[in-house]
Each structure stands twice: as structure tokens, then as C-alpha cells.
């Protein structure tokens, strides 16, 4: 494990990840170069929470691989310019940078992509919830977005199923996010 990931792991375990330095950069998880250029307008009002409905990961090594798998599927099979999500959350308690705060995602269709940040939890959450460290990572990310001016202070969280006909983010994850302070149906 790299020193950088070790530091993030320690911060996550201590609950000190509220700064914006906990995001695992694309270079760390060895992302392919992106071919996207359409920028988002800040501050953003909406955050869409989804799940990948695929394999889970619970260590930096497995989560980096899963982020690469998702990116490969999106770019090679779907023909997208990059991984579709702005950020990916691993069960290891880390946030993996996808398209980041500045580039429009491909996570929720043409109406929502240009006006939202897409955050996905890596795994299938129909029958179970992600661990607390994954939720802590997501909430820290939202706090970071507000602190840096990427998100409005009154941003709205929506489940993927609130804006598209899908089972995402899974029944169990959806039940939890509905209790988040900024959730709006």
C-alpha cells in the first residue's frame, strides 16, 4: 500500500477526513486518461447517489481495481469519454476521483448530468447497506464540496431512482440516504 493511501486510511479510521485531502486522485488508482471536456457550472445544486450494482471492494487495492473496472466498462463497452461518475465510494472508506468536481458526468441522463454531481457507491446495495466508513467518506465529500464552493450550501441529495427509472442506489442504500439532512425526493 502506498504511503498516501496509508495516510488516508489512518485519517478515515480516526474520523479526521473532513478536509478535502482524502480524495484518492485518478493517478493513484491508475485511471486511464479522460477524453471529456464539458465543464460543470458551480456551485452545483444537485447530488445524485447511485450504486454500481456490481462487485464490492473493501481495501485500497480492491477498490482501485474496481474503479478501473468501472472505467473500463464505461469507456470500452459504452464508448463514454471516461468513467461516468464524478466520484466513487469504496467500502474501504475512501473516495475515488472520477470526473471530479469540474467535468460533467454520464451518470443520470441528459437532463441531470449537466446540473449535478454523480456519486456512486461501489457494490450492490439492494440487500445490505455499505459500512459506516463508506457513508462517512460520502458525507465528508459533500462537506468538502460546500467548503470549496463546488456545491451550494443548500444542495439537494437525490437517489438515482428519484430521477430515472432504475433500482439504483439499491433499496438499503436508498433507505439510508432518505434520512440525510439534504435529501429531497
WOWO-V644120 format. One record per residue. N is the residue number from 1. RES is the residue in one letter. SS is DSSP state (H for helix, E for strand, - for the rest). BURIAL is I if it has 16 or more other C-alpha atoms within 10 Angstrom, else O. Layout:
BEGIN
{{N & RES & SS & BURIAL} {N & RES & SS & BURIAL}}
END
This chain:
BEGIN
{{1 & X & - & O} {2 & X & - & O} {3 & X & H & O} {4 & X & H & O} {5 & X & H & I} {6 & X & H & O} {7 & X & H & O} {8 & X & H & I} {9 & X & H & I} {10 & X & H & O} {11 & X & H & I} {12 & X & H & I} {13 & X & H & O} {14 & X & H & O} {15 & X & - & O} {16 & X & - & O} {17 & X & - & I} {18 & X & - & I} {19 & X & - & O} {20 & X & - & O} {21 & X & - & O} {22 & X & - & I} {23 & X & E & I} {24 & X & E & I} {25 & X & - & O} {26 & X & - & I} {27 & X & - & O} {28 & X & - & O} {29 & X & - & I} {30 & X & - & O} {31 & X & - & I} {32 & X & - & O} {33 & X & - & O} {34 & X & - & O} {35 & X & - & O} {36 & X & - & O} {37 & X & - & O} {38 & X & - & O} {39 & X & E & O} {40 & X & - & I} {41 & X & - & I} {42 & X & - & O} {43 & X & - & I} {44 & X & E & I} {45 & X & E & I} {46 & X & E & I} {47 & X & E & I} {48 & X & E & I} {49 & X & E & I} {50 & X & E & I} {51 & X & E & I} {52 & X & - & I} {53 & X & - & I} {54 & X & - & O} {55 & X & - & O} {56 & X & - & I} {57 & X & - & I} {58 & X & - & O} {59 & X & - & I} {60 & X & H & I} {61 & X & H & O} {62 & X & H & I} {63 & X & H & I} {64 & X & H & I} {65 & X & H & I} {66 & X & H & I} {67 & X & H & I} {68 & X & H & I} {69 & X & H & O} {70 & X & H & I} {71 & X & H & I} {72 & X & H & I} {73 & X & H & O} {74 & X & H & I} {75 & X & H & I} {76 & X & H & O} {77 & X & H & O} {78 & X & - & O} {79 & X & - & O} {80 & X & - & I} {81 & X & - & I} {82 & X & - & I} {83 & X & - & I} {84 & X & - & I} {85 & X & - & I} {86 & X & - & I} {87 & X & E & I} {88 & X & E & I} {89 & X & E & I} {90 & X & - & I} {91 & X & - & I} {92 & X & - & I} {93 & X & - & I} {94 & X & - & I} {95 & X & E & I} {96 & X & E & I} {97 & X & E & I} {98 & X & - & I} {99 & X & - & I} {100 & X & - & I} {101 & X & - & I} {102 & X & - & O} {103 & X & E & I} {104 & X & - & I} {105 & X & - & I} {106 & X & - & I} {107 & X & - & I} {108 & X & - & I} {109 & X & - & O} {110 & X & - & O} {111 & X & - & O} {112 & X & - & I} {113 & X & H & I} {114 & X & H & I} {115 & X & H & I} {116 & X & E & I} {117 & X & E & I} {118 & X & E & I} {119 & X & E & I} {120 & X & E & I} {121 & X & E & I} {122 & X & - & I} {123 & X & - & I} {124 & X & - & I} {125 & X & - & I} {126 & X & - & I} {127 & X & - & O} {128 & X & - & O} {129 & X & - & I} {130 & X & - & I} {131 & X & - & O} {132 & X & H & O} {133 & X & H & I} {134 & X & H & I} {135 & X & H & I} {136 & X & H & I} {137 & X & H & I} {138 & X & H & I} {139 & X & H & O} {140 & X & H & I} {141 & X & H & I} {142 & X & H & I} {143 & X & H & I} {144 & X & H & I} {145 & X & H & I} {146 & X & H & I} {147 & X & H & O} {148 & X & - & O} {149 & X & - & O} {150 & X & - & I} {151 & X & E & I} {152 & X & E & I} {153 & X & E & I} {154 & X & E & O} {155 & X & E & I} {156 & X & E & I} {157 & X & E & I} {158 & X & E & I} {159 & X & E & I} {160 & X & H & I} {161 & X & H & I} {162 & X & H & I} {163 & X & H & O} {164 & X & - & O} {165 & X & - & O} {166 & X & - & O} {167 & X & - & I} {168 & X & - & I} {169 & X & - & I} {170 & X & - & I} {171 & X & H & I} {172 & X & H & I} {173 & X & H & I} {174 & X & H & I} {175 & X & H & O} {176 & X & H & O} {177 & X & H & I} {178 & X & - & O} {179 & X & - & O} {180 & X & - & O} {181 & X & - & O} {182 & X & - & I} {183 & X & E & I} {184 & X & - & O} {185 & X & - & O}}
END
